[in-house]
Amino acid sequence: MDASAKAMPILFYNMGSEMMYIINERLRAQKIPSQKSVKVLEDLVRSMHNNKFRDEIFQTQKMPNTLVMRQLFERLVHSSIMRLNVNSMDKLYDLMRMVFKFQMLSCSSADKLLKVTMTHLDEITEFVAAAEIRDLIADTKASMLQMYGDQDPACFFAIKQRLCRFFQDLRINVSLLLQSGLQSADGTLVIRLDHCTTISGHDAGTIQYLGEDGSLLEEQVFKVGSGLCVESPETLTLDRHCLDELGKNMYAEDRVHLAAFVNETKASDNLPTCKHYDATALDGINLLASLVGSSGASPNMNDADCKPFRVSLFKDLDDEDADESVPTVRIDALSLSADYKQSTSRMIGSFDDQATCDSKSAEADDLISLMDSVSK
């Protein structure tokens, strides 16, 4: 299976878990009777983690587009006793997408997506008390580990790229993210700078010089304005405790996870940043123009070779800017040798002959095809 084809389970169960967070919060805010709320949550979790449905999700080779995904979640929502109108479903789906997009982009390493997914599943387990439903979630976690547990970083990188294409150009303002400072007014997301590096990655600003045998000869460190990173330990993805808030319920009543994430994000804002240059297209063109010919003359050339000269490609055109002090090299097509003209004529004639043969061959092929079609 192609690595990018493995993105569907991660996309579905992360967005589905965010859907559960939102529905649980709205049921609590609207003071729906606990008996009905429990029924809705259990029906949704049972439908999401049903064995047959789960197998179809994990066997999906091609990720559907955003419209098909919306229809899938709409049917999932209506599999319970709860009913949503079109506007409510649209807002629910937009909120699911934006929050998971934020979580996905906040993953410093692509394999962090597995940790976020498992965190989602752990949180959803707390929503239900029935043992049979919890067993279904446990089976989903086992399927996740079976599919992604032994994947290399390149596979997770391909999965993250596929998810980025799915969320491309998605900019929807979410009040929770806006109020928390995790989203700008134009819809762009604010991503933390102080996070774990990728597996076997080093903190930004470190230069290592290695010998022929791979031994470390020298190491230089300089400060950069991109933030302070923490090098990831050489452990399994699920054992790393970096950005553990990703995947947890941001809508919880106490919102401890969101507050911790926001405080650390604000702390990273106080770090020194690199100088920003307002570059325009004109600035880029001017820079390229200034670089053209700036390398200077070759050291092997003498002064005579460096003198400028003018080239007149067509003799019949008057040169208004002619400068008699500058040597002029004239290239006249009319003064070409007779042998060159004859060889050129033969080449052109050969093209004409070939075109005639190809035309006759094409006509013959058309006739043969026509006869074959008539005889059938």
C-alpha positions in Angstrom: 0.0 0.0 0.0 1.3 3.5 -0.9 2.3 5.5 2.1 -0.1 8.4 1.3 -3.0 5.8 1.0 -2.6 5.2 4.7 -3.8 8.7 5.7 -7.5 7.8 5.7 -7.6 6.1 9.2 -5.7 9.0 10.8 -7.9 11.6 9.2 -11.2 9.9 10.0 -10.5 9.0 13.6 -8.9 12.3 14.6 -11.7 14.3 13.0 -14.3 11.9 14.5 -12.8 12.3 17.9 -13.0 16.1 17.6 -16.6 15.7 16.5 -17.2 13.8 19.8 -15.6 16.6 21.8 -17.9 19.2 20.2 -21.1 17.2 20.5 -20.4 16.4 24.1 -19.7 20.1 24.9 -22.9 21.2 23.1 -25.1 18.6 24.8 -23.7 19.7 28.2 -24.1 23.4 27.4 -27.8 22.9 26.3 -28.5 20.9 29.4 -29.7 17.9 27.5 -30.9 15.1 29.9 -28.0 12.8 30.8 -29.9 9.7 29.6 -30.2 11.1 26.1 -26.6 12.5 26.1 -25.2 9.1 27.0 -27.3 7.5 24.3 -26.1 9.8 21.6 -22.4 9.5 22.6 -22.6 5.7 22.8 -24.4 5.4 19.4 -21.8 7.6 17.8 -18.8 5.8 19.3 -20.3 2.4 18.4 -20.9 3.4 14.8 -17.4 4.9 14.4 -15.6 1.8 15.9 -17.9 -0.9 14.5 -15.7 -3.8 13.4 -17.0 -3.9 9.8 -16.9 -0.2 9.4 -13.4 0.0 10.9 -12.2 -2.6 8.4 -13.5 -0.5 5.5 -11.7 2.6 6.8 -8.4 0.8 7.1 -8.7 -0.8 3.7 -9.5 2.5 1.9 -6.8 3.0 -0.7 -7.7 6.5 -1.8 -8.6 9.4 0.5 -12.0 11.0 -0.5 -12.4 14.7 -1.1 -13.8 17.0 1.5 -17.4 16.8 0.2 -17.4 13.0 0.5 -15.9 13.2 4.0 -18.7 15.6 5.0 -21.3 13.2 3.8 -19.7 10.4 5.7 -19.7 12.3 8.9 -23.3 13.5 8.3 -24.4 9.9 8.1 -22.4 9.1 11.1 -24.1 11.9 13.1 -27.5 10.8 12.1 -26.9 7.2 13.0 -27.8 8.3 16.6 -31.0 9.7 17.9 -29.7 13.2 17.4 -30.6 15.2 14.3 -28.7 18.3 12.9 -29.9 20.8 10.3 -27.7 21.8 7.4 -26.2 24.9 9.1 -25.3 23.0 12.2 -23.7 20.2 10.3 -21.7 22.7 8.2 -20.4 24.5 11.4 -19.6 21.2 13.0 -17.6 19.9 10.0 -15.7 23.2 9.7 -14.8 23.2 13.3 -13.6 19.5 13.1 -11.4 20.3 10.2 -9.8 23.5 11.5 -8.9 22.0 14.9 -7.4 18.9 13.5 -5.5 21.0 10.9 -4.1 23.0 13.8 -3.0 19.8 15.6 -1.5 18.3 12.4 0.5 21.4 11.6 1.7 21.6 15.3 3.4 18.2 15.0 7.1 19.0 14.7 7.7 15.4 13.5 5.3 13.6 11.1 5.3 10.5 13.3 3.8 12.6 16.0 0.5 12.1 14.2 0.3 8.6 15.7 0.6 10.0 19.2 -2.1 12.5 18.5 -4.4 9.8 17.2 -3.9 7.6 20.2 -4.5 10.5 22.5 -7.8 11.1 20.8 -8.8 7.5 21.2 -7.9 7.6 24.9 -10.0 10.7 25.5 -13.0 9.2 23.7 -12.8 6.1 25.9 -13.7 8.3 28.9 -16.9 9.3 27.2 -18.5 5.9 27.4 -18.9 3.4 30.2 -20.2 0.3 28.4 -17.5 -2.4 28.4 -18.4 -3.5 24.9 -17.9 -0.1 23.4 -14.6 0.4 25.2 -13.5 -2.9 23.7 -14.3 -1.6 20.2 -12.1 1.5 20.9 -9.3 -0.8 22.1 -9.6 -2.8 18.9 -9.2 0.4 16.9 -6.1 1.3 18.9 -4.7 -2.1 18.1 -5.4 -1.7 14.4 -3.6 1.7 14.5 -0.5 0.2 16.1 -0.5 -2.7 13.7 -0.6 -0.3 10.7 1.6 2.5 11.8 3.7 1.1 14.7 6.6 0.0 12.5 6.4 2.7 9.8 9.5 4.7 9.1 9.6 8.5 9.2 9.3 8.7 5.4 5.9 7.0 5.5 4.6 9.4 8.1 6.0 12.3 6.1 4.0 11.1 3.0 0.9 10.8 5.2 1.3 14.3 6.5 1.8 15.7 3.0 -1.5 14.0 2.0 -3.2 15.5 4.9 -1.8 19.0 4.0 -3.3 18.6 0.5 -6.7 17.7 2.1 -6.6 20.8 4.3 -5.1 23.1 1.6 -6.6 26.6 1.5 -8.8 25.9 4.5 -9.1 29.1 6.6 -12.1 29.3 8.8 -12.1 31.5 11.9 -12.7 29.5 15.1 -13.7 31.5 18.1 -11.9 29.2 20.6 -8.6 29.5 18.6 -9.0 33.2 18.1 -9.6 33.9 21.8 -6.7 31.7 22.8 -4.3 33.5 20.4 -3.8 30.3 18.3 -5.3 31.8 15.2 -5.0 35.2 13.5 -7.9 37.3 12.2 -7.2 36.3 8.6 -7.6 32.6 9.5 -4.0 31.6 9.6 -2.9 29.4 12.5 -0.3 30.3 15.1 2.2 27.5 15.4 4.5 27.1 18.4 8.3 27.5 17.8 9.6 25.7 20.9 8.9 22.1 20.4 10.7 18.8 19.9 12.8 18.2 16.9 12.3 15.3 14.6 13.7 11.9 15.4 17.5 12.0 15.4 17.2 15.8 14.8 19.3 18.4 16.5 18.5 21.8 17.9 18.5 24.5 15.2 21.8 26.5 15.1 24.2 23.5 15.5 26.9 22.9 12.9 28.8 19.6 13.1 32.0 18.8 11.2 32.6 15.1 10.7 35.7 13.2 9.7 36.0 10.6 7.0 35.1 7.9 9.4 32.1 9.7 10.7 33.6 10.9 13.9 32.8 14.3 15.3 35.7 16.7 14.7 34.2 20.1 15.7 30.8 21.5 16.7 29.7 25.1 16.5 26.5 26.5 18.0 24.9 29.8 17.3 21.6 31.4 18.3 18.7 31.5 15.9 15.5 33.4 16.1 13.2 30.5 15.4 12.8 29.4 19.1 14.3 26.9 21.4 13.8 23.3 20.5 14.1 20.2 22.6 15.9 17.3 21.0 13.6 14.3 20.8 14.8 11.3 22.8 15.6 8.1 20.9 12.5 6.3 22.0 9.2 5.2 20.4 6.8 7.9 19.3 4.2 7.0 21.9 6.8 7.3 24.7 7.8 10.9 23.9 6.2 13.6 26.1 6.4 16.6 23.9 3.3 18.6 23.0 1.2 16.1 24.9 -1.8 18.5 24.8 -2.3 17.8 21.1 -5.3 15.6 20.8 -6.8 16.3 24.2 -10.3 17.8 24.7 -9.9 21.6 24.1 -13.6 22.0 25.0 -13.4 20.5 28.5 -15.1 22.4 31.2 -11.9 23.3 33.0 -9.9 23.6 29.7 -6.6 22.7 31.5 -5.1 21.3 28.4 -5.9 24.4 26.3 -4.6 26.7 29.0 -1.3 24.9 29.3 -0.8 24.9 25.5 -1.7 28.7 25.3 0.7 29.6 28.1 3.6 27.8 26.5 2.8 29.4 23.1 2.8 32.8 24.6 6.2 32.1 26.3 7.6 31.2 22.9 6.4 34.6 21.5 9.0 36.4 23.8 11.9 34.7 22.1 14.0 36.8 19.8 13.0 36.7 16.2 14.9 37.1 13.0 14.7 40.5 11.2 11.9 40.5 8.6 12.4 42.0 5.2 9.4 43.2 3.1 10.4 41.8 -0.3 8.4 42.5 -3.4 8.5 41.1 -6.9 10.3 44.3 -8.0 12.9 43.9 -5.4 13.6 40.3 -6.6 13.9 41.5 -10.2 16.3 44.3 -9.2 18.4 41.8 -7.2 18.6 39.5 -10.2 19.5 42.4 -12.5 22.3 43.5 -10.2 23.7 40.0 -10.1 23.8 39.7 -13.9 27.4 40.1 -15.0 28.6 40.9 -11.5 31.1 38.0 -11.4 33.6 40.1 -13.4 35.9 39.1 -16.3 37.9 36.0 -16.4 41.5 36.4 -15.0 42.9 34.8 -18.1 41.5 37.5 -20.4 43.6 40.5 -21.4 42.3 44.0 -21.8 41.8 43.6 -25.6 39.4 40.7 -25.1 37.4 42.7 -22.6 36.6 45.6 -25.0 32.9 45.9 -25.8 31.6 45.3 -29.4 28.3 45.5 -31.2 26.6 42.7 -33.1 24.3 43.6 -36.1 22.2 40.5 -36.8 20.4 41.9 -39.8 22.2 44.1 -42.3 19.0 45.4 -43.9 17.9 47.1 -40.6 19.3 50.6 -39.9 21.0 50.8 -36.5 20.0 54.1 -35.0 22.3 53.7 -32.0 25.4 52.9 -34.1 28.6 54.0 -32.5 31.5 54.1 -34.9 34.0 53.9 -32.0 32.8 50.4 -31.1 33.7 47.6 -33.5 30.7 46.0 -35.2 30.3 42.4 -36.2 27.7 41.9 -38.9 25.9 38.6 -39.4 24.2 38.6 -42.8 22.1 35.6 -43.8 22.4 36.6 -47.5 26.1 36.2 -47.5 26.1 32.5 -46.6 28.0 30.1 -48.8 26.3 28.3 -51.6 27.2 24.9 -50.2 25.4 25.7 -46.9 22.3 26.9 -48.8 22.2 23.7 -50.9 22.5 21.5 -47.8 19.8 23.4 -46.1 17.5 23.0 -49.1 18.1 19.3 -49.1 17.2 19.1 -45.4 14.0 21.0 -45.9 13.2 18.8 -48.9 13.7 15.7 -46.8 11.2 17.0 -44.3 8.6 17.6 -47.1 9.1 14.1 -48.4 8.7 12.6 -45.0 5.6 14.5 -44.4 4.1 13.3 -47.7 4.9 9.7 -46.8 3.4 10.1 -43.4 0.3 11.6 -44.9 -0.1 8.7 -47.4 0.5 6.2 -44.6 -2.1 7.8 -42.4 -4.6 7.8 -45.2 -3.9 4.1 -45.8 -4.3 3.4 -42.1 -7.6 5.2 -42.1 -8.9 3.2 -45.0 -7.8 -0.1 -43.4 -9.6 0.9 -40.2 -12.7 1.9 -42.2 -12.8 -1.4 -44.0 -12.3 -3.3 -40.7 -15.2 -1.4 -39.2 -17.5 -2.1 -42.2 -16.6 -5.8 -42.2 -17.6 -6.3 -38.6 
